[in-house]
Amino acid sequence: MKKMIPVAMLLRPSARNPKDIARVQLLATELGFAPSTMGEASLTFRIAEDRFELLFGVKPQPASPRPPGESDYGTPGGYAAMDLPVPDVLNTLVESITVSSPAIRMSAL
């Protein structure tokens, strides 16, 4: 099974409408991204590690799990957050692309 890297695309304010969201999904899929979730201002995808390296010219940086600390319940493993260049085909619709870092499990106050 291929390693899949989670990424988030922040839409430009002018692209936060159903027509442009559908266009981003189509273009991203053509680039090799697999849709994951959608919000009003962002879309998340997964992309195979080899496709990620080909598209962005860098390797994703693994992030090890972190055990619970004083103020949280730790984090699962995954990939370190990093800002990525926006491919030209998405540039008018997408403001930024980042690798989604592992979620921090917060403890109750």
N, C-alpha and C positions, 0 to 999 in steps of 0.2 A: 504494500500500500504506500502511495506517495505521501510525503509530508506536505501538509497544507498550512499555509501561512495566513493568519487573519489580518485583513487590512480594512481601514475605514476611509471613505471618501467624503470629505466635507463639500457640499454643493455650494456654488456661488449663490448669493441671495437671489439673483435674477433667474436662477435655474430651479428654484424650490417650488415647482409646480408639476402636476401630473405628466404633462407632455415631456418636459425635460428630464424628469426622473426616469421615465420609460426609455428615453434616448440614452441616458447614462447607463442604464442596465443593459441595453442592447450593445452599445459600444464596448462596455467592460467585458461582457460575455465574449465578444469577438476577440478581445485581447487575451482571453484565457481565464478571466475571473469567474468564479461560481458565486451567484448571489446568496446572501445569508440573511440579513435583516435590513429593514428600512425604517428610517425615522423621517421627520419633516425636513431636516437639514442635512442628513447624512445617510449614506448607504454603507453596509458592510458586506465584504466578500471574503472568499478564501481563494488562494491561488497556490498551485503546486510549486514547490521549492525550485525546481529546475526552470519553470516558466518565470518565476519571480526574478531569478538571477539574470535570465536572458532579457527581460523587460527593463529592469532597473539597474543592471550592471553591478550589483552588490549582493553579497550573501546575507540572508537573515541571521541575526545574532540570537542564538538560543538563550533563554533565561531559565535558570534552575528554580525549582520550587523553593519557597521560603517558609520555614516553620512559623508557628504562631509567635507573636511578640506581645508587648505590654498593651498595645492599643488595637490589635487586630488578630485575626485568626490565620494569618499567613497568606501565601499565594500559591496557585498551582504553577507548574512549569509551563513554558510557552516560548515566546520570542520577545526580546527587548523592543521597546517602542523606538521607532525611527521615522523621521520624515523622509519621504520619497519624492522624486520628481514626478510631476503630472505629465503623462504622455500627451503629445501634441493633439491627438484626436479628441481628448477630453478637456483640454485646456480652457475652452470657453464656458464649460459647464461645471467643472470641478475646481475648487479653490485649493485643496490640499489632499494628499494621500499620506496616511501613516500606518505603520504596522501597529496593530492593536496589542498593547501589553497585557499580560495576565491580570485578571481582576484581583483586587485586594479584598479579602474577606474581612469585613469590619465586625468588631465585637459590639455588643449592646452597651450603651452607656449606663 
